[in-house]
Amino acid sequence: MISAIILAAGESRRMGKENKLFLPLGGEALLAKLVKSVCDSNVSQVLVVLGHEAEQVKLQLDNFPLSFVYNPYFSEGMTTSIKSGIKEISQKCDGFLICLADMPFIGTTEIDKLINAYTQNRIKEKRLIIVPVFRGQRGNPVLFSRDFQNDILKHKTFSGCKGVIMNNSESVMEIEMNNDNILLDVDTLEDYQRAKETFLNE
């Protein structure tokens, strides 16, 4: 069983006054693109971590089969949201997929490719981290076996799990992806304009 943890608690500071997760993209909110891909994938549980504008995020995702987790410490950094999500994963969960909500290009195909790689290699690997790669560059989402739950809960930095991945390089399996969707997030207005043009041309 794989649980997905979608991080949607941030304040979108680089975007300006608007919450980037609510910006329209291809006929729906930017946030909904990633959430739909996750919900349509082979994950068994979907948790969305809330923080900034939590109630508005809930409204945007009203029709999806998922659960919400509120992180009261969201302003202290991404790691606090990851920890909030990990604490709420199902007891039956064997692995958890950490997803960034501002990556609208990630499709169900990419997610299922990571899950399939995890399933095939989990039997022989006690501790496993599946990392997507495109042309040598690592991206997101990243899939951890449950064995790393405590490692992440003890992690002290506030910018995510890169330190945990670096400290456990022997457990990392890189999976080559067919496109750069795993590298594309929306942080700035320029990113958003490029994303709009891409979805408009599809």
C-alpha positions in Angstrom: 0.0 0.0 0.0 1.3 3.4 -1.0 0.2 6.6 0.6 0.5 10.0 -1.2 1.3 13.1 0.7 0.5 16.3 -1.3 2.1 19.4 0.2 -0.4 22.3 -0.3 0.4 24.4 2.8 2.8 27.0 1.4 2.4 30.8 1.1 3.4 31.2 -2.6 5.7 34.1 -1.6 7.6 34.1 -4.9 4.3 34.4 -6.8 3.3 37.6 -5.1 -0.1 38.3 -3.4 -2.0 35.5 -5.2 -2.0 31.9 -4.0 -0.5 30.1 -7.0 -2.5 26.9 -6.2 -5.7 28.7 -7.2 -4.6 30.1 -10.5 -6.6 28.9 -13.5 -4.8 26.4 -15.7 -6.5 24.4 -18.4 -10.0 25.0 -17.1 -9.4 24.3 -13.5 -7.2 25.4 -10.5 -3.5 24.7 -10.8 -3.7 22.6 -7.6 -6.3 20.3 -9.1 -4.0 19.1 -11.9 -1.6 17.3 -9.6 -4.3 16.1 -7.2 -6.2 14.5 -10.1 -3.1 12.7 -11.3 -2.4 11.4 -7.9 -6.0 10.3 -7.2 -6.1 8.5 -10.6 -2.9 6.6 -9.9 -2.2 3.3 -8.0 -1.8 5.0 -4.6 -4.1 3.6 -1.9 -4.4 6.8 0.2 -4.2 10.5 -0.6 -3.4 13.0 2.1 -3.3 16.8 1.4 -1.4 18.9 3.9 -3.0 22.2 4.5 -1.7 25.4 6.0 -1.9 28.8 4.3 -5.5 29.5 3.2 -6.5 26.0 4.3 -10.3 26.4 3.9 -9.9 27.7 0.3 -7.7 24.7 -0.6 -10.4 22.4 0.9 -13.0 24.0 -1.3 -10.9 23.5 -4.4 -10.6 19.8 -3.7 -14.1 19.1 -2.5 -14.8 16.4 -5.0 -11.7 14.3 -4.7 -11.3 11.1 -2.7 -8.8 12.3 -0.2 -8.2 13.3 3.4 -6.8 16.6 4.8 -4.1 17.2 7.4 -3.6 20.6 8.9 0.0 21.7 9.7 0.0 24.6 12.2 3.7 25.2 11.6 3.5 25.6 7.8 5.2 29.0 7.9 8.4 27.3 9.3 9.1 25.4 6.1 8.3 22.4 3.9 9.7 19.8 6.2 7.0 20.6 8.8 4.3 19.8 6.3 6.1 16.5 5.3 6.2 15.5 9.0 2.5 16.4 9.5 1.6 14.2 6.5 3.8 11.3 7.6 2.3 11.2 11.0 -1.1 10.5 9.5 -0.4 7.8 6.9 -2.3 4.6 7.3 -0.8 1.8 9.5 -1.1 -0.5 6.4 1.1 1.8 4.4 4.4 0.3 3.2 5.6 3.4 1.4 4.8 7.1 1.0 5.0 9.4 -2.0 5.8 13.0 -1.3 4.3 15.3 -3.9 4.6 19.1 -4.4 1.2 20.6 -5.2 2.7 23.2 -7.6 3.8 20.6 -10.2 0.8 20.5 -12.6 2.6 18.6 -15.4 3.0 15.4 -13.3 0.7 12.8 -14.8 -0.7 9.5 -13.6 1.8 7.8 -15.9 4.8 9.2 -14.1 3.4 8.4 -10.7 2.5 4.8 -11.6 6.0 4.3 -13.1 7.5 5.2 -9.7 5.1 2.9 -7.9 5.8 0.0 -10.3 9.6 0.4 -9.8 9.0 0.5 -6.0 6.9 -2.7 -6.1 9.4 -4.6 -8.2 12.4 -3.7 -6.0 10.8 -3.6 -2.5 11.1 -7.4 -2.0 14.9 -7.4 -2.2 15.5 -3.9 -0.6 15.0 -3.4 3.1 15.1 0.4 2.8 14.2 2.0 -0.5 13.9 5.5 -2.0 12.6 5.8 -5.5 13.8 9.1 -7.2 12.7 10.2 -10.7 15.4 11.4 -13.0 15.4 13.1 -16.4 18.7 13.5 -18.2 20.7 13.3 -15.0 18.6 15.7 -13.0 16.6 14.5 -10.0 13.0 15.7 -9.6 9.7 15.0 -7.8 7.7 13.2 -6.5 9.9 10.9 -4.4 8.8 7.6 -3.0 10.1 6.4 0.4 9.6 3.0 2.0 8.1 3.3 5.5 11.5 2.5 7.0 12.4 6.2 6.5 9.4 7.5 8.5 11.5 8.1 11.7 14.5 9.5 9.7 12.2 12.2 8.3 10.5 12.9 11.5 13.9 13.5 13.1 15.1 15.6 10.2 16.1 19.1 11.3 16.2 21.2 8.2 13.1 23.0 6.9 13.6 22.7 3.1 12.4 19.1 2.5 14.0 15.7 2.5 17.1 16.2 0.3 19.3 15.6 3.4 17.6 12.3 4.1 18.1 11.2 0.5 21.8 12.3 0.5 22.5 10.5 3.8 21.0 7.3 2.5 22.5 7.1 -1.0 22.9 3.3 -0.8 19.0 3.0 -0.6 18.3 5.4 -3.6 17.1 4.0 -6.9 17.0 6.5 -9.7 14.2 5.9 -12.3 14.7 7.5 -15.7 11.6 9.3 -16.9 10.4 9.9 -20.5 10.0 13.7 -20.1 10.9 16.6 -17.8 7.5 16.8 -16.1 9.2 15.8 -12.8 11.3 19.0 -13.0 8.6 21.6 -13.7 7.0 23.5 -10.9 5.3 26.9 -10.8 7.0 29.3 -8.5 6.9 32.6 -10.4 4.6 34.5 -12.7 7.0 33.5 -15.6 6.5 29.8 -14.7 2.8 30.3 -14.7 2.7 32.0 -18.1 4.8 29.1 -19.6 2.4 26.6 -17.9 -0.7 28.4 -19.4 0.9 28.3 -22.9 1.7 24.6 -22.6 -1.8 23.6 -21.5 -3.4 25.9 -24.1 -1.4 24.1 -26.8 -2.3 20.6 -25.7 
